[in-house]
């Protein structure tokens, strides 16, 4: 199991497009991918789960991965988050 | 008491003719397609036998596949008709439909609790809706409507799998869509299917769905109370949206009569199309530019078909309203340049976003819905100046599109001179950024304002030197001058652009434009009303900008009046004391000039 922390840098939070980007990436891995925020844990391959987190700008999340490609999965997701989930920086 | 009620019930069941508000003209015949709301569906819980678990899950998977196919199909059609940007609308629904976690939870719950799958689905998806609704952030709450739509589709599908009665209509049959209320998205989505008409229980004459239906040339009747509970899906209905009449199960001769009228409309349309290149000049040689109002790129086909001299008002809200977030500069640029490239030699006035007021609203903060006075609240340029990053992004996209033609910027809801100065500063800033980025644009792009608040109407003479043109938005100007909310059923009769105060204001604004040597346009609904044309021409208007379907009629009027007689007529109208008499005079004059109008162009009245 791998656990890594990251921060939401997008101004509008982890909403529609960033959430889709995250789910699309997470779904590419064999490993189970979860997001942890305070007492909540959701499946990062679920768009509804990610939306329900309603993670806003500046909130800190932990990605937890379990499975064969867990290290790569966690690294790539943190990388995506640091790149504003592929959105314009102003977004 | 009970008997009485039953009587009433039978009465409404037997009723065959209904009257509503004619909101978008035209005639349509087809099968009724009633939009169900998930809230109306009762989904009882049923125990299932352990043996049937797999069957129940297969039912869910099949329904999901079916909805998937339908959504993909709609998405393809929207993409073809409106462009790729608009198909995002469906993409988010597809994502929600295919959520892996929901599927897992459903399979687990059905297997463990031995419950029917539609009940389980409703339970699980409703939980997500509740969680999102309780979210602090607007951005997340707004996704609820997508989830509701998916829930609705899935439940309908799961139930019809049982009863096998909902989808017996063949998909290429003409349908008339019925709903309690319609949103712009409903119209976009369903106009990509075989929907030939719209009927809704709620809605007013000037609401934006009417504008959208009219510009897409789809007949629509609004305001028929309780109609979704009376008409049944699959029934044949006929819609005469010129008169606001709906017939249920009409006899053959009625259908024939409607079809005959429809044929006549097509003939009239053909006349307008054949004359689309006739110059809009009065009999004594005064040129009045006749441009079109549009909201979507798809309408450019109609502008070309009916011969619009450029675009006098391009409303840019729909892309913002339809997407789940603020569009990017590149998306906007793609959309605007697509329009500009189609008419590179004509002037195209792009209005910056005018959300707020009665427009559905989500991207920039839903708190607007709770405003006590939304029309006097956070809307138009006020939002843009409060959130300059949104404004500058749009201005940059407009500037980049200006490289490909004759683009003008139009700013809505200005109420102070400071707002004009500040807007121009931001426009300069956007230009500076583009210069740095090395992207080409028209350095001398014209900047105009919509004159629609009383304050700016009063100050128009002084403001004229700050801007390149005035565009008179008669809808909002009328509502602000008369202090009448046009969306309020109780008072919308008081809304009237023929009030002497409104006409006086228009005259003053045109005079102010002339004093400053700039042009004045009318782009509100008044411009699309043939009986107003003579008055507006007589007041000295330079441009009329109208819905594409009114280009033909307004061209006909302009070409058959003289500027001299129009001026005399306008002066006469300016002396009248009451709106009742103004309307009487305007109609009298129109009937005198065009005695056969109603007979010839019935569609328009």
HADDOCK unambig.tbl for C-alpha pairs under 7 A between the chains (distance, minus, plus):
assign (segid A and resid 15 and name CA) (segid B and resid 139 and name CA) 6.42 0.50 0.50
assign (segid A and resid 15 and name CA) (segid B and resid 140 and name CA) 6.38 0.50 0.50
assign (segid A and resid 16 and name CA) (segid B and resid 324 and name CA) 6.34 0.50 0.50
assign (segid A and resid 43 and name CA) (segid B and resid 101 and name CA) 6.87 0.50 0.50
assign (segid A and resid 45 and name CA) (segid B and resid 100 and name CA) 6.79 0.50 0.50
assign (segid A and resid 46 and name CA) (segid B and resid 99 and name CA) 5.33 0.50 0.50
assign (segid A and resid 46 and name CA) (segid B and resid 100 and name CA) 5.63 0.50 0.50
assign (segid A and resid 46 and name CA) (segid B and resid 101 and name CA) 5.41 0.50 0.50
assign (segid A and resid 47 and name CA) (segid B and resid 95 and name CA) 6.92 0.50 0.50
assign (segid A and resid 47 and name CA) (segid B and resid 96 and name CA) 6.45 0.50 0.50
assign (segid A and resid 47 and name CA) (segid B and resid 99 and name CA) 6.18 0.50 0.50
assign (segid A and resid 48 and name CA) (segid B and resid 96 and name CA) 6.59 0.50 0.50
assign (segid A and resid 48 and name CA) (segid B and resid 99 and name CA) 6.90 0.50 0.50
assign (segid A and resid 51 and name CA) (segid B and resid 140 and name CA) 6.59 0.50 0.50
assign (segid A and resid 52 and name CA) (segid B and resid 131 and name CA) 6.28 0.50 0.50
assign (segid A and resid 52 and name CA) (segid B and resid 132 and name CA) 5.56 0.50 0.50
assign (segid A and resid 54 and name CA) (segid B and resid 135 and name CA) 6.72 0.50 0.50
assign (segid A and resid 54 and name CA) (segid B and resid 140 and name CA) 6.11 0.50 0.50
